[in-house]
Amino acid sequence: MAIPWQQEFELYHCNESLCSQKARLGFLEKGLAFKSHHIMLCDMNADCQNLSPEHLAINSKGQVPTLVHNGEPVYDAHRIVKHIDDAHPKSGERLWPTEAPRQALADQWFQLGMLDDSRRLGTTFGTAIPVLTLPILAKLLERQPMATVAANMARHPVPMRRELFMRLREKGASELPPEVLEGALDSLCQGLATANGNLAEFGGPWLLGDFSLADITMMACFHRLQDVGLEAALQDPAVPHLSGYWERLQSRPSYAEGVTKWHDPGWRSAIEEIWGIVPSPLLDDVRRRLRTH
Ligand SMILES: N[C@@H](CCC(=O)N[C@@H](CS)C(=O)NCC(=O)O)C(=O)O
């Protein structure tokens, strides 16, 4: 189905969405321009642009990001980044490794880091990060009247998300089944230990030696760990390669341009209200688990 378009690349994305950050980082690292369509999400703000009929015609799940490439939609952040890399291999960074052994590892991170509805929340690195974000979403939903959230969620096309967001609005994030949080903390630590191992194996400076899509995944995920008060886990002696790596990621121009420039005042004030400047109460647990991986 062709979607109306004006520029080669048009990106439907949301400022603080982790998957949107990855897509924007991909464009910045490739040095490619895109026409921006900013879509406010129903779990962040009562505007709820992701569930408008116009947006559902572009993404039937009501999710961001969607890339429209010459009128053809491409879904899922990692697929979007790989797609633009394949379309313009010579522009900017080559984001998909060219040699077979690194390709296999890039593919592992592609799967492991993805926010994928077909996997249970918290069972992979990519689905663990959103679990840790639930307190922020609960705070943002709490600021919307119950009736508004109920009316918006009634038209959410993905039952799992509809139920999750309603539950967050009604009960907050603390009602999460304990095994989901347990699983998420374990998957997070497993992912951090693997990343630390990759940096040791290839000698850096990037996850697989040269900069790649896997680093884009990490940049967005580490930024989110900072949002949820768990950034100190990246300084833990059990994962000694991560702190320098995180500094290098933050010093790339794409980080400011694709991530921090898009900070949302509502999101930022929710973080302040929940954690302030203190680390998350989960930090000790994360540090303990890092030692066992
Ligand atoms: N598999 C998709 C997941 C996209 C996704 O879940 N996006 C979130 C924001 S990070 C979203 O649109 N949430 C709003 C909703 O589900 O209503 C990807 O990797 O891009």
PDBQT file of the ligand as one rigid body, heavy atoms in Angstrom, charges set to zero:
ROOT
HETATM    1  N1  LIG A 301       8.623  -3.473  17.041  1.00  0.00    +0.000 N 
HETATM    2  C1  LIG A 301       8.491  -2.023  17.062  1.00  0.00    +0.000 C 
HETATM    3  C2  LIG A 301       7.901  -1.575  18.378  1.00  0.00    +0.000 C 
HETATM    4  C3  LIG A 301       7.424  -0.143  18.299  1.00  0.00    +0.000 C 
HETATM    5  C4  LIG A 301       6.852   0.326  19.620  1.00  0.00    +0.000 C 
HETATM    6  O1  LIG A 301       6.459  -0.472  20.467  1.00  0.00    +0.000 OA
HETATM    7  N2  LIG A 301       6.813   1.628  19.783  1.00  0.00    +0.000 N 
HETATM    8  C5  LIG A 301       6.296   2.210  20.999  1.00  0.00    +0.000 C 
HETATM    9  C6  LIG A 301       7.154   3.395  21.410  1.00  0.00    +0.000 C 
HETATM   10  S1  LIG A 301       8.835   2.882  21.698  1.00  0.00    +0.000 SA
HETATM   11  C7  LIG A 301       4.886   2.726  20.727  1.00  0.00    +0.000 C 
HETATM   12  O2  LIG A 301       4.568   3.089  19.617  1.00  0.00    +0.000 OA
HETATM   13  N3  LIG A 301       4.047   2.771  21.771  1.00  0.00    +0.000 N 
HETATM   14  C8  LIG A 301       2.726   3.287  21.698  1.00  0.00    +0.000 C 
HETATM   15  C9  LIG A 301       1.637   2.263  21.740  1.00  0.00    +0.000 C 
HETATM   16  O3  LIG A 301       1.900   1.046  21.622  1.00  0.00    +0.000 OA
HETATM   17  O4  LIG A 301       0.485   2.680  21.869  1.00  0.00    +0.000 OA
HETATM   18  C10 LIG A 301       9.855  -1.381  16.781  1.00  0.00    +0.000 C 
HETATM   19  O5  LIG A 301      10.874  -2.047  17.035  1.00  0.00    +0.000 OA
HETATM   20  O6  LIG A 301       9.922  -0.252  16.302  1.00  0.00    +0.000 OA
ENDROOT
TORSDOF 0
